[in-house]
Amino acid sequence: MNFTHNPPGAVPLVVPVFPGTVDCIEAVNECMVDPECKRQFRHLEYCVDEEAVAPLSLEGRQACVDAQNNLMHYQNLQECKCQRGSRLEQQCLSVYWTVRFPQGYDDIETSPYEDIELELVRNSETSKLASIVSVSSLPLADQNQCLKAAQDCGLYEKCGSLRSEYALACTKIIPGTNHCNRHKCHRALRRFLERVPEEYSFGVLFCPCSDTLCGERRRKTIVPSCSYEERDGQPNCLNLESYCLKDNLCRSRLADFQQNCQPSSLSPSGCLRESGAVCLKAYAGLIGTIMTPNYVSNSSTEVSQWCNCEGSGNQWQDCLRILHMFNSNTCLRNAVDNMGSSTPRPVEDTPLPAPRPSPQVQRDELNINTLPEPNAVIESEEDGEEEEEEDDEEDQTEGGGGFNIIPPFSDKATVTNLGSEAGRVHSSASTLSIPHFLLTALLLIALRWG
């Protein structure tokens, strides 16, 4: 991996994660200027690449340990962190884990990311998350809250278009097969959760339900048939974790989850860090990875991995540990219950955030052709993104324009029939725009003659 160093006075190539926190890309750029640091870091990169092919010999591993020890006094490399969802996240995580090889490479309980609470402060999202939890304590009044959350998402352009994008990626069948492209589905899910404000994305993920129909909609939000279910049945949890640990992104999100959802019997929230909102954000970070979690049924708020411990042999306890991270985690259970129960515990009296109508919806109603299409908005934000994201844009072009904004589901709808409903709503919206225009014209004429 090649890293470049910024000359004095140049604009940094990375956005600082937070004051006092060093980004790993910035740290390795500093390392590349120092010949000794560069030599030791390159040797560790070689160690990681070799270990990925075959286990290192004793002599080879000792040489890697020596290189790692020689880098210990480069403080920025040892203390650097990464930012979730940044464009250089993968490169940053590669640096983070390279410095921790081989000693410390198995530490998946310390997050490589900047502190979530600091990130929430920077993005001014703490009050938003409190608002979401607060509004979830309001009475349901016999309304399907998951349906309402989907409607609210559709009215906010970024949420509607990015949700449409992942729905298309996760339901589109690869030509000549009977299954989806899970890799593209995961990328689209992560993009939705990283770019849509939590007041909308969490509303869809953790909407409170009082009946199984609502629960089914909630469980199918992340398209289980593509995002994690295997056609051959549930995998063994040990195998699932093993695959996850071979991928820097999944390894990092799992470490982030374990740090921020660590339970504590002494805490009123059940969380060691005293924050259910932080745990929910870390939990959502796992969605779109190899270890994507979800609700276990349509009638409860229990969440878990889609795996079992059959055939674990003498590793049975290790396998149960993976399951218990989710289904026996009081911190996670309390956080999800507060968001997704029909009778959640009130947390904080914070007013409901005002809805933000989509410019696309306004344009359909007023017939004004001055605002860009939702896809154009997304493309402008992703201008210059890597080639893998361009593939998703091509998929949208091939898949038809009915997915610009996901319409509210009918009570019997599932994720698989999104396309037909989107087409119906799109066509009805276009036919209604003409009467609105005529009504406006008649009013103007009446005012002029009056």
Phi, psi and chi 1 to 4 in degrees:
 res  aa     phi    psi   chi1   chi2   chi3   chi4
   1 MET       -  131.5  179.8  179.3  -62.3      -
   2 ASN   -99.5  132.8  -64.9  -38.6      -      -
   3 PHE  -122.2  142.1  -61.8   95.2      -      -
   4 THR  -109.0  150.9   57.6      -      -      -
   5 HIS  -105.3  139.0  177.1   69.2      -      -
   6 ASN   -81.0  127.0  -61.4  -37.4      -      -
   7 PRO   -66.7  159.3   23.1  -32.2      -      -
   8 PRO   -55.6  134.3  -25.3   34.3      -      -
   9 GLY    85.7   -6.4      -      -      -      -
  10 ALA   -79.8  157.6      -      -      -      -
  11 VAL   -73.5  131.9  177.5      -      -      -
  12 PRO   -59.0  146.6  -14.2   22.4      -      -
  13 LEU   -81.2  -14.8  -66.2  178.5      -      -
  14 VAL  -124.6  151.9  -65.2      -      -      -
  15 VAL   -83.7  127.2  177.5      -      -      -
  16 PRO   -55.9  134.4  -21.3   31.5      -      -
  17 VAL   -68.6  -42.3  -70.5      -      -      -
  18 PHE  -173.6  146.6 -159.0   79.8      -      -
  19 PRO   -51.8  128.5  -27.1   34.6      -      -
  20 GLY    92.0  -10.0      -      -      -      -
  21 THR  -111.5  129.4  -55.8      -      -      -
  22 VAL   -95.6  129.2  179.2      -      -      -
  23 ASP   -75.3  141.3 -172.4  -82.7      -      -
  24 CYS   -65.8  -28.1  -71.1      -      -      -
  25 ILE   -67.2  -42.8  -62.0  -67.4      -      -
  26 GLU   -64.4  -40.1 -178.6  180.0  -20.2      -
  27 ALA   -64.5  -42.0      -      -      -      -
  28 VAL   -74.1  -27.9   80.3      -      -      -
  29 ASN   -64.4  -38.8  -77.3  -20.3      -      -
  30 GLU   -65.1  -38.1  -65.7  174.6   -1.3      -
  31 CYS   -63.9  -37.2  175.7      -      -      -
  32 MET   -65.7  -18.4  -66.7  -61.8  103.8      -
  33 VAL   -80.1  -26.8  178.6      -      -      -
  34 ASP   -91.4  114.7 -175.7  -38.4      -      -
  35 PRO   -55.6  -40.7  -24.6   34.1      -      -
  36 GLU   -69.4  -43.7  179.0   61.0   17.0      -
  37 CYS   -62.2  -42.8 -177.9      -      -      -
  38 LYS   -60.9  -44.1  179.2  178.3  179.5  179.2
  39 ARG   -63.4  -43.8 -174.3  174.1   69.5   84.3
  40 GLN   -68.4  -39.6  -59.1  -63.9  -16.7      -
  41 PHE   -66.7  -41.8 -177.2   80.8      -      -
  42 ARG   -61.2  -35.7  -67.1  -58.2 -171.4 -159.6
  43 HIS   -66.1  -40.5 -174.0   82.7      -      -
  44 LEU   -65.5  -37.5  -80.6 -175.6      -      -
  45 GLU   -59.0  -42.6  -76.7 -171.8  -45.5      -
  46 TYR   -61.2  -41.1  169.7   79.9      -      -
  47 CYS   -60.7  -45.6  -66.5      -      -      -
  48 VAL   -62.9  -43.2  172.7      -      -      -
  49 ASP   -64.2  -40.7  -68.4  -19.1      -      -
  50 GLU   -67.7  -41.2  -71.9  -63.7  -58.9      -
  51 GLU   -64.1  -29.7  179.7   74.0    8.5      -
  52 ALA   -68.8  -24.0      -      -      -      -
  53 VAL   -90.5  -47.8  176.6      -      -      -
  54 ALA  -157.9  151.1      -      -      -      -
  55 PRO   -56.8  139.7  -24.3   33.9      -      -
  56 LEU   -71.2  150.3  -65.9  168.5      -      -
  57 SER   -70.7  167.0   64.3      -      -      -
  58 LEU   -60.0  -42.9  -68.8  178.6      -      -
  59 GLU   -66.6  -41.4  -67.9 -178.0   -0.6      -
  60 GLY   -64.7  -40.4      -      -      -      -
  61 ARG   -66.7  -38.4 -177.5  169.1  -68.8  -87.9
  62 GLN   -64.7  -36.7 -175.5   56.6   49.1      -
  63 ALA   -64.6  -35.1      -      -      -      -
  64 CYS   -68.3  -40.7  -62.6      -      -      -
  65 VAL   -61.6  -41.2  171.3      -      -      -
  66 ASP   -62.3  -43.9  -67.2  -18.8      -      -
  67 ALA   -63.0  -40.3      -      -      -      -
  68 GLN   -64.0  -42.6 -174.0 -179.3   31.7      -
  69 ASN   -64.1  -34.6  -69.8  -25.1      -      -
  70 ASN   -69.1  -18.4  -69.9  -25.3      -      -
  71 LEU   -93.8   -1.4  -74.7  175.8      -      -
  72 MET   -62.6  -31.0  -70.3  -60.2  -66.7      -
  73 HIS   -86.5    2.2   65.2  -79.1      -      -
  74 TYR   -89.5   89.7  -67.4   92.9      -      -
  75 GLN   -60.1  -41.4 -174.0  174.9   -2.6      -
  76 ASN   -61.4  -38.7  -77.7  -10.9      -      -
  77 LEU   -65.7  -35.6  -89.6 -178.9      -      -
  78 GLN   -75.7  -27.9  -58.5  -58.1  -39.5      -
  79 GLU  -108.9    0.1  -61.7  178.5   -3.5      -
  80 CYS   -67.7  156.3   69.0      -      -      -
  81 LYS  -132.9  173.7  -65.9  -74.4 -173.2  177.2
  82 CYS  -123.8  164.3  -62.8      -      -      -
  83 GLN  -109.1  129.9 -174.7  176.4  -16.3      -
  84 ARG   -63.5  135.3  -62.3  166.5 -168.5   77.7
  85 GLY    73.1    5.9      -      -      -      -
  86 SER   -73.8  161.9   68.6      -      -      -
  87 ARG   -67.0  -25.0  -69.1  179.3   58.8 -173.7
  88 LEU  -105.9   23.4  -62.4  178.4      -      -
  89 GLU   -59.2  -45.9  179.9 -178.3    4.5      -
  90 GLN   -62.4  -44.3  -66.5  -82.1   11.7      -
  91 GLN   -64.5  -40.3  -64.6   94.0  -45.9      -
  92 CYS   -62.9  -45.3 -175.9      -      -      -
  93 LEU   -65.1  -33.4  -67.0  174.6      -      -
  94 SER   -61.6  -41.7  176.8      -      -      -
  95 VAL   -64.4  -47.5  174.3      -      -      -
  96 TYR   -55.2  -48.2  178.3   90.6      -      -
  97 TRP   -78.8  -28.2  -68.8  111.1      -      -
  98 THR   -62.5  -43.9  -63.5      -      -      -
  99 VAL   -64.2  -23.7  173.8      -      -      -
 100 ARG   -97.1   14.0  -76.6  156.0 -178.3   77.0
 101 PHE  -103.9  136.9 -175.7   86.3      -      -
 102 PRO   -89.9  -19.4   31.6  -32.8      -      -
 103 GLN   -83.4  119.4  -59.8  175.1  119.2      -
 104 GLY    98.9   -2.7      -      -      -      -
 105 TYR   -70.0  -24.1 -160.3   67.1      -      -
 106 ASP   -91.7    5.4  -65.6  -31.0      -      -
 107 ASP   -80.9   95.9  179.1   12.8      -      -
 108 ILE  -110.1   30.1   54.8  171.4      -      -
 109 GLU  -117.3    0.1  -64.9 -177.3   -1.7      -
 110 THR  -115.2  122.3  -58.6      -      -      -
 111 SER   -72.6  136.7  175.5      -      -      -
 112 PRO   -81.2   -2.6   31.0  -34.6      -      -
 113 TYR   -96.4  157.8  -65.1  107.9      -      -
 114 GLU   -57.1  154.7   63.6  171.6  -38.6      -
 115 ASP   -57.6  130.2 -169.3   88.9      -      -
 116 ILE   -61.2  -39.3  -72.5 -175.3      -      -
 117 GLU   -63.0  -37.9  -70.0  174.9  -23.4      -
 118 LEU   -66.8  -39.0  -64.4 -178.2      -      -
 119 GLU   -64.4  -40.5 -178.1 -174.5   12.6      -
 120 LEU   -64.5  -38.4  -68.1  176.9      -      -
 121 VAL   -64.9  -43.4  170.0      -      -      -
 122 ARG   -62.2  -39.7 -177.1 -166.2   62.9 -136.9
 123 ASN   -90.9    5.6  -66.2  -28.5      -      -
 124 SER    53.5   41.7  -58.9      -      -      -
 125 GLU  -106.2   -2.7  -70.0  178.3  -12.3      -
 126 THR   -60.7  -46.7  -54.4      -      -      -
 127 SER   -67.3  -31.7   60.7      -      -      -
 128 LYS   -64.9  -45.0  -67.7 -179.7 -178.3  178.5
 129 LEU   -64.0  -38.7  -76.1  176.4      -      -
 130 ALA   -64.0  -35.8      -      -      -      -
 131 SER   -63.8  -41.0  -60.7      -      -      -
 132 ILE   -63.5  -46.6  -56.7  165.3      -      -
 133 VAL   -63.7  -39.0  176.8      -      -      -
 134 SER   -65.1  -45.8  175.8      -      -      -
 135 VAL   -70.3  -22.7   75.3      -      -      -
 136 SER   -69.4  -14.9   70.0      -      -      -
 137 SER   -87.8   -2.6   64.0      -      -      -
 138 LEU   -72.1  151.1  -61.5  175.2      -      -
 139 PRO   -62.8  145.8   20.6  -31.9      -      -
 140 LEU   -73.9  -28.7  -65.5 -179.6      -      -
 141 ALA    53.3   39.8      -      -      -      -
 142 ASP    60.2   21.1  -62.7  -33.5      -      -
 143 GLN  -102.6  138.9 -176.1  178.4   14.8      -
 144 ASN   -72.2  103.2 -172.8  -35.7      -      -
 145 GLN   -68.3  -28.7  -67.5  -62.4  -60.1      -
 146 CYS   -70.9  -34.0  -70.9      -      -      -
 147 LEU   -65.9  -43.5  174.7   60.2      -      -
 148 LYS   -64.0  -40.3 -176.8  179.3 -176.0  -56.8
 149 ALA   -62.6  -38.8      -      -      -      -
 150 ALA   -65.9  -37.8      -      -      -      -
 151 GLN   -66.4  -44.4  -68.2  172.3  -29.3      -
 152 ASP   -60.7  -40.2  -68.7  -17.1      -      -
 153 CYS   -63.3  -42.4  175.7      -      -      -
 154 GLY   -64.8  -26.2      -      -      -      -
 155 LEU   -80.1  -17.9  -70.2  175.4      -      -
 156 TYR  -100.6  116.8  176.9   39.1      -      -
 157 GLU   -55.6  -47.6 -173.9  169.8   25.7      -
 158 LYS   -62.9  -42.2  177.6  179.7  -76.8 -171.1
 159 CYS   -64.6  -47.0 -176.5      -      -      -
 160 GLY   -61.9  -45.5      -      -      -      -
 161 SER   -72.9  -38.8   54.7      -      -      -
 162 LEU   -72.5  -31.3  -74.2  177.0      -      -
 163 ARG   -69.7  -37.2 -173.6  164.9  176.7 -104.4
 164 SER   -63.4  -37.8  -57.8      -      -      -
 165 GLU   -62.9  -45.9  179.4 -176.2  -45.2      -
 166 TYR   -73.3  -31.0   86.5   68.1      -      -
 167 ALA   -61.9  -40.7      -      -      -      -
 168 LEU   -68.0  -46.1  176.2   60.3      -      -
 169 ALA   -62.8  -33.7      -      -      -      -
 170 CYS   -90.1   -9.9  -62.6      -      -      -
 171 THR  -113.2  -11.8   55.3      -      -      -
 172 LYS   -75.8  127.9 -176.5  177.0 -179.0 -179.0
 173 ILE   -86.5  135.3  -57.8  -60.9      -      -
 174 ILE   -66.0  129.1  -59.8  174.6      -      -
 175 PRO   -53.8  133.8  -25.8   34.5      -      -
 176 GLY    84.0    2.8      -      -      -      -
 177 THR  -129.9 -177.8   71.5      -      -      -
 178 ASN  -121.0   25.2   60.6   -9.0      -      -
 179 HIS  -138.8  167.5   56.1   83.5      -      -
 180 CYS   -89.6  177.0   66.4      -      -      -
 181 ASN   -94.6   97.3 -173.3  -37.8      -      -
 182 ARG   -64.1  -34.0  178.8  168.0  -66.0  175.2
 183 HIS   -62.0  -45.0 -177.0   62.1      -      -
 184 LYS   -69.8  -35.2  -70.7 -173.2  176.0 -178.3
 185 CYS   -61.4  -45.7  174.6      -      -      -
 186 HIS   -62.2  -42.9  -79.0  173.7      -      -
 187 ARG   -61.7  -42.6  -80.1 -150.8  -47.3  -93.3
 188 ALA   -68.8  -37.6      -      -      -      -
 189 LEU   -63.2  -44.5  -80.3  167.8      -      -
 190 ARG   -63.4  -40.3  -66.4 -162.8  -55.8  -91.1
 191 ARG   -63.6  -40.0 -172.5  149.9   50.4 -143.7
 192 PHE   -61.0  -47.4  170.9   78.1      -      -
 193 LEU   -74.1  -25.4  -67.3  168.4      -      -
 194 GLU   -85.8  -24.9  -70.4  162.4    2.1      -
 195 ARG  -110.6  -16.3  -60.9 -175.6 -178.9 -176.7
 196 VAL   -94.6  131.8  172.9      -      -      -
 197 PRO   -54.8  144.2  -24.6   33.6      -      -
 198 GLU   -60.6  -26.3  -83.7   84.1   -0.8      -
 199 GLU   -61.1  -22.5   59.3 -166.6  -82.3      -
 200 TYR  -102.0  -49.6  -66.3  100.0      -      -
 201 SER   -65.7  -41.2   61.2      -      -      -
 202 PHE   -70.8  -29.8  -81.1   21.7      -      -
 203 GLY   -61.4  -35.6      -      -      -      -
 204 VAL   -77.7  -39.7  173.1      -      -      -
 205 LEU   -73.8  -39.7  -75.6  176.7      -      -
 206 PHE  -119.6   29.1  -56.4  111.0      -      -
 207 CYS   -61.2  137.7   43.7      -      -      -
 208 PRO   -72.7  139.2   25.2  -32.1      -      -
 209 CYS  -129.0  147.3  -73.7      -      -      -
 210 SER  -121.8    2.3   58.3      -      -      -
 211 ASP  -145.9  164.8   58.9   72.7      -      -
 212 THR   -71.7  -25.9   55.6      -      -      -
 213 LEU   -65.4  -44.6 -174.1   62.4      -      -
 214 CYS   -64.9  -41.0  174.2      -      -      -
 215 GLY   -62.9  -35.0      -      -      -      -
 216 GLU   -66.4  -41.7 -179.7 -176.9   17.3      -
 217 ARG   -61.1  -42.4  179.5 -169.6  -59.6  -80.9
 218 ARG   -63.6  -44.5  179.7  173.2   61.0 -173.6
 219 ARG   -66.6  -32.4 -170.1 -179.4   64.8   81.7
 220 LYS   -87.6    3.0  -70.9 -173.5  175.3 -179.1
 221 THR   -55.6  -40.8  -67.0      -      -      -
 222 ILE   -97.6   18.4   60.2  172.4      -      -
 223 VAL    53.8   69.5 -161.9      -      -      -
 224 PRO   -52.8  -37.6  -22.1   32.1      -      -
 225 SER   -59.7  -23.5   59.8      -      -      -
 226 CYS  -110.0  -37.6 -177.4      -      -      -
 227 SER   -76.0  -24.2   60.8      -      -      -
 228 TYR  -154.9  -22.8   62.1   85.2      -      -
 229 GLU   -70.9  138.5  -71.6 -179.3   -6.0      -
 230 GLU  -101.5  142.3  -61.4  -71.4  -11.6      -
 231 ARG   -67.0  -25.5  -66.7 -178.9  -62.8  -81.8
 232 ASP   -92.7   11.3  -60.7  -29.9      -      -
 233 GLY   102.5 -179.4      -      -      -      -
 234 GLN   -69.5  135.9  -69.9 -175.4  -20.1      -
 235 PRO   -80.0  167.4   29.9  -34.3      -      -
 236 ASN   -72.9  137.8 -176.8  -80.2      -      -
 237 CYS   -61.7  -33.3  -63.7      -      -      -
 238 LEU   -64.8  -41.1  -68.4  169.5      -      -
 239 ASN   -65.9  -40.0  -68.0  -21.9      -      -
 240 LEU   -61.3  -46.8 -169.9   68.0      -      -
 241 GLU   -65.8  -36.8 -175.9 -174.9   60.2      -
 242 SER   -61.3  -44.3  175.9      -      -      -
 243 TYR   -64.0  -38.2  -78.9  114.3      -      -
 244 CYS   -62.6  -42.6  175.2      -      -      -
 245 LEU   -70.0  -14.6  -63.3 -177.8      -      -
 246 LYS   -84.1   -7.7  -66.5  176.0 -176.8  177.6
 247 ASP  -113.9  122.4  176.4   77.5      -      -
 248 ASN   -59.1  -38.5  -81.2  -20.7      -      -
 249 LEU   -67.6  -49.4  179.7   65.1      -      -
 250 CYS   -63.7  -43.4 -173.3      -      -      -
 251 ARG   -56.5  -42.3  163.3 -166.8  -72.7  -91.8
 252 SER   -69.9  -42.9  -58.6      -      -      -
 253 ARG   -67.0  -34.7  -60.9  -65.7  176.3   91.4
 254 LEU   -67.1  -42.6 -179.8   60.3      -      -
 255 ALA   -63.2  -40.2      -      -      -      -
 256 ASP   -62.6  -41.9 -169.7   55.2      -      -
 257 PHE   -64.2  -45.0  168.7   78.5      -      -
 258 GLN   -65.8  -35.0  -67.1 -159.2   77.2      -
 259 GLN   -71.4  -44.2  173.5  179.0  -62.3      -
 260 ASN   -90.9  -11.2  -69.0  -62.5      -      -
 261 CYS  -115.3   24.5  -70.1      -      -      -
 262 GLN   -68.9  123.0 -172.9  173.4   -9.0      -
 263 PRO   -77.1  157.9   26.9  -31.9      -      -
 264 SER  -148.4  128.1  170.1      -      -      -
 265 SER   -75.9  -11.9   58.9      -      -      -
 266 LEU   -93.3   -7.6  -57.2  178.3      -      -
 267 SER   -99.5  136.4  167.1      -      -      -
 268 PRO   -58.6  -33.7  -23.5   32.8      -      -
 269 SER   -80.7  -12.3   66.7      -      -      -
 270 GLY    83.5   -0.6      -      -      -      -
 271 CYS  -109.6  136.7  -60.3      -      -      -
 272 LEU   -60.6  -34.5 -176.9   65.0      -      -
 273 ARG   -91.5    5.9  -59.1 -163.3   63.1 -172.2
 274 GLU    59.5   29.6  -73.5  -73.5    5.2      -
 275 SER  -145.8  107.9  175.9      -      -      -
 276 GLY   -69.8  -31.2      -      -      -      -
 277 ALA   -64.2  -39.8      -      -      -      -
 278 VAL   -64.3  -40.2  166.1      -      -      -
 279 CYS   -64.3  -42.6  176.9      -      -      -
 280 LEU   -62.1  -39.2  -74.1 -179.1      -      -
 281 LYS   -65.7  -39.7 -168.0  170.7  178.7   68.5
 282 ALA   -68.6  -39.1      -      -      -      -
 283 TYR   -61.1  -46.5  168.9   87.5      -      -
 284 ALA   -62.4  -27.8      -      -      -      -
 285 GLY   -64.6  -22.4      -      -      -      -
 286 LEU   -77.7  -22.8  -83.3  170.9      -      -
 287 ILE   -68.6  128.3  -63.7  174.7      -      -
 288 GLY    95.8   14.5      -      -      -      -
 289 THR  -121.9 -179.7   70.3      -      -      -
 290 ILE   -59.7  -32.6  -62.4  168.0      -      -
 291 MET  -101.5   51.1  -66.8 -167.9   70.5      -
 292 THR   -68.6  120.1  -65.7      -      -      -
 293 PRO   -92.0  169.1   32.7  -29.9      -      -
 294 ASN  -166.4  175.0 -161.6   15.2      -      -
 295 TYR   -65.8  143.1  -63.5   95.8      -      -
 296 VAL   -82.6  -19.5  -61.4      -      -      -
 297 SER  -155.5  176.9   71.7      -      -      -
 298 ASN   -86.4   -4.4  -61.0  -24.7      -      -
 299 SER  -119.4   11.3   56.6      -      -      -
 300 SER  -148.3  168.5   77.1      -      -      -
 301 THR   -99.8   10.9   55.4      -      -      -
 302 GLU   -69.4  134.0 -179.0 -177.7   -8.4      -
 303 VAL  -120.3  155.2  -64.0      -      -      -
 304 SER  -164.9  173.6 -174.7      -      -      -
 305 GLN   -79.2  152.4  -71.8  -68.8  -38.7      -
 306 TRP   -90.9   78.7 -160.5   71.5      -      -
 307 CYS  -160.0  169.7   62.1      -      -      -
 308 ASN  -140.1  179.6   59.2   51.3      -      -
 309 CYS  -113.1   19.9  -69.4      -      -      -
 310 GLU   -64.9  135.2  -65.8  179.2    6.1      -
 311 GLY    75.9   18.6      -      -      -      -
 312 SER   -78.5  -18.4  -62.4      -      -      -
 313 GLY    60.5 -131.4      -      -      -      -
 314 ASN   -77.6    3.4   57.9    5.4      -      -
 315 GLN  -102.8   21.2  -66.7 -177.4  -68.2      -
 316 TRP   -56.9  -45.8  175.0  -97.7      -      -
 317 GLN   -64.2  -38.9  -68.2  -61.5  -33.3      -
 318 ASP   -63.3  -37.1  -68.1  -27.0      -      -
 319 CYS   -68.6  -43.2 -175.9      -      -      -
 320 LEU   -62.4  -32.9  -71.6 -178.9      -      -
 321 ARG   -57.6  -40.4  170.8 -170.4   57.3   81.3
 322 ILE   -65.4  -46.0  -60.8  171.3      -      -
 323 LEU   -63.4  -40.7  -79.6  177.2      -      -
 324 HIS   -70.2  -18.7  -70.1  168.7      -      -
 325 MET   -60.0  -22.8  -78.7 -165.7  -62.9      -
 326 PHE  -113.7  -57.1  -63.4   87.9      -      -
 327 ASN   -83.2   -7.2   59.5   21.9      -      -
 328 SER  -126.7   25.1  -61.8      -      -      -
 329 ASN   -98.9  106.8 -174.0  -32.5      -      -
 330 THR   -64.8  -33.4   54.4      -      -      -
 331 CYS   -63.3  -49.7  174.1      -      -      -
 332 LEU   -66.5  -42.9  175.7   61.6      -      -
 333 ARG   -61.7  -45.0 -178.3  172.9   64.2 -112.7
 334 ASN   -64.9  -39.0  -69.8  -15.4      -      -
 335 ALA   -65.4  -45.1      -      -      -      -
 336 VAL   -68.8  -40.2  174.6      -      -      -
 337 ASP   -60.7  -40.8  -79.2  -11.3      -      -
 338 ASN   -63.1  -28.5  -84.7  -30.4      -      -
 339 MET   -92.8  -37.4  -72.3  -70.8  -63.8      -
 340 GLY  -115.0   11.6      -      -      -      -
 341 SER   -96.2  151.9  171.6      -      -      -
 342 SER   -72.7  -17.4   58.6      -      -      -
 343 THR  -132.2   64.1   55.3      -      -      -
 344 PRO   -72.8  161.3   28.4  -33.1      -      -
 345 ARG   -80.4  127.8  -66.3  178.8  -67.8  -83.6
 346 PRO   -63.5  140.4   21.3  -30.8      -      -
 347 VAL  -113.5  -46.1  175.6      -      -      -
 348 GLU  -157.7  139.2 -174.0  174.8  -22.3      -
 349 ASP   -86.1   89.8  -69.4  -29.7      -      -
 350 THR  -124.6  133.3  -51.8      -      -      -
 351 PRO   -63.1  148.7   22.9  -33.5      -      -
 352 LEU   -64.5  129.9  174.3   65.8      -      -
 353 PRO   -62.2  141.1   21.5  -31.7      -      -
 354 ALA   -65.8  139.4      -      -      -      -
 355 PRO   -66.7  145.9   24.1  -33.6      -      -
 356 ARG  -112.7  102.5  -71.6 -179.7  -86.6 -177.3
 357 PRO   -66.2  148.6   24.0  -32.8      -      -
 358 SER   -76.7  133.9  162.7      -      -      -
 359 PRO   -57.1  -30.4  -25.1   33.6      -      -
 360 GLN   -65.2  -39.7  176.6   69.4   21.1      -
 361 VAL   -65.9  -42.9  172.0      -      -      -
 362 GLN   -60.7  -39.9  -63.8  176.7   21.8      -
 363 ARG   -66.1  -38.4 -168.2 -164.9   65.4  176.3
 364 ASP   -63.3  -35.9  -75.7  -17.6      -      -
 365 GLU   -77.4  -33.6  -67.3  178.9   -9.8      -
 366 LEU  -104.2   -7.2  -59.6  178.5      -      -
 367 ASN    59.6   43.6 -160.2   29.0      -      -
 368 ILE  -108.7  123.2  -61.6  175.7      -      -
 369 ASN   -99.2   59.2  -65.5  -49.1      -      -
 370 THR  -118.6  -11.0   57.5      -      -      -
 371 LEU  -106.9  149.6  -66.0  172.3      -      -
 372 PRO   -73.1  158.9   27.5  -34.3      -      -
 373 GLU   -67.3  155.3  -66.3  -72.8  -21.8      -
 374 PRO   -54.7  -41.6  -26.2   33.1      -      -
 375 ASN   -62.4  -34.1  -71.3  -16.5      -      -
 376 ALA   -67.9  -35.3      -      -      -      -
 377 VAL   -63.4  -46.6  174.4      -      -      -
 378 ILE   -63.2  -41.4  -62.2  -58.2      -      -
 379 GLU   -65.6  -36.3  -70.5  171.3    2.0      -
 380 SER   -67.2  -35.3   64.6      -      -      -
 381 GLU   -70.8  -29.9  -69.9 -179.9   -2.9      -
 382 GLU  -100.6   12.3  -63.6  174.8   -1.5      -
 383 ASP   -59.7  125.6 -173.3   29.9      -      -
 384 GLY    89.4    3.0      -      -      -      -
 385 GLU   -65.6  170.3  -74.4  -78.9   -1.5      -
 386 GLU   -72.5  167.6  -60.8  172.4   -2.4      -
 387 GLU   -61.6  -30.1 -177.1  177.0   -7.7      -
 388 GLU   -64.5  -31.3   65.8  174.8   18.8      -
 389 GLU   -76.5  -28.3  -61.5 -159.5    1.2      -
 390 GLU   -65.2  -31.0  -66.4  176.7    0.5      -
 391 ASP   -61.7  -38.6  -68.7  -20.7      -      -
 392 ASP   -66.5  -37.0  -78.2  -12.9      -      -
 393 GLU   -64.5  -36.1  -67.0  173.0    3.4      -
 394 GLU   -64.7  -38.3  -68.2  174.7    3.0      -
 395 ASP   -62.7  -38.0  -76.6  -10.8      -      -
 396 GLN   -64.0  -39.9  -77.5 -175.5  -61.3      -
 397 THR   -64.0  -41.9  -56.7      -      -      -
 398 GLU   -71.4  -30.0  -65.3  170.9    1.4      -
 399 GLY   -82.3   -4.8      -      -      -      -
 400 GLY    95.5  160.5      -      -      -      -
 401 GLY   -91.9    8.2      -      -      -      -
 402 GLY   -73.1   -2.1      -      -      -      -
 403 PHE  -108.1   20.8  -78.4   82.5      -      -
 404 ASN   -60.8  -44.0  -75.8  -20.9      -      -
 405 ILE  -140.6  127.7  -68.0 -179.5      -      -
 406 ILE   -72.1  125.0  -68.0 -175.6      -      -
 407 PRO   -77.0  166.0   31.8  -36.7      -      -
 408 PRO   -60.7  138.3  -20.3   31.1      -      -
 409 PHE   -70.8  149.9  -59.6  104.0      -      -
 410 SER   -73.1  163.2   67.1      -      -      -
 411 ASP   -61.0  -22.8  -77.2  -15.9      -      -
 412 LYS  -106.3    9.1  -64.5 -176.7  178.4 -179.9
 413 ALA   -80.7  156.2      -      -      -      -
 414 THR  -128.5  178.1   62.8      -      -      -
 415 VAL   -64.0  -26.2  178.9      -      -      -
 416 THR   -71.7  -18.1   55.2      -      -      -
 417 ASN  -109.4   25.4   62.3   11.2      -      -
 418 LEU   -61.2  -39.2  -71.2  177.9      -      -
 419 GLY   -61.9  -45.6      -      -      -      -
 420 SER   -65.7  -40.2   58.8      -      -      -
 421 GLU   -68.2  -37.7  -69.1 -160.7   26.1      -
 422 ALA   -61.6  -40.1      -      -      -      -
 423 GLY   -64.4  -39.8      -      -      -      -
 424 ARG   -65.5  -43.7  -69.4 -163.7  -61.8  -88.8
 425 VAL   -68.1  -39.9  171.7      -      -      -
 426 HIS   -62.0  -42.3 -177.4   74.4      -      -
 427 SER   -69.2  -38.1   61.3      -      -      -
 428 SER   -68.7  -35.0   61.7      -      -      -
 429 ALA   -64.7  -39.1      -      -      -      -
 430 SER   -69.0  -32.6   61.8      -      -      -
 431 THR   -74.9  -27.0   56.6      -      -      -
 432 LEU   -79.2  -17.6  -72.4  174.6      -      -
 433 SER   -68.8  -30.4   62.5      -      -      -
 434 ILE   -67.5  -49.5  -64.0  176.5      -      -
 435 PRO   -58.4  -37.2  -25.9   34.7      -      -
 436 HIS   -60.8  -42.5  -74.3  177.1      -      -
 437 PHE   -65.3  -43.7  174.3   78.3      -      -
 438 LEU   -63.2  -40.5  -68.2  176.4      -      -
 439 LEU   -61.7  -41.6  178.8   59.9      -      -
 440 THR   -63.0  -41.6  -57.4      -      -      -
 441 ALA   -64.6  -43.0      -      -      -      -
 442 LEU   -62.6  -38.6  -70.4  173.3      -      -
 443 LEU   -64.6  -41.2  -73.3  173.4      -      -
 444 LEU   -62.9  -41.7  -70.5  174.8      -      -
 445 ILE   -64.7  -42.3  -67.1  172.5      -      -
 446 ALA   -63.3  -41.0      -      -      -      -
 447 LEU   -64.2  -41.6  -71.2  172.8      -      -
 448 ARG   -64.0  -43.3  176.8  173.4  -64.1 -178.4
 449 TRP   -75.5  -25.3  -78.6   97.8      -      -
 450 GLY   -72.5      -      -      -      -      -
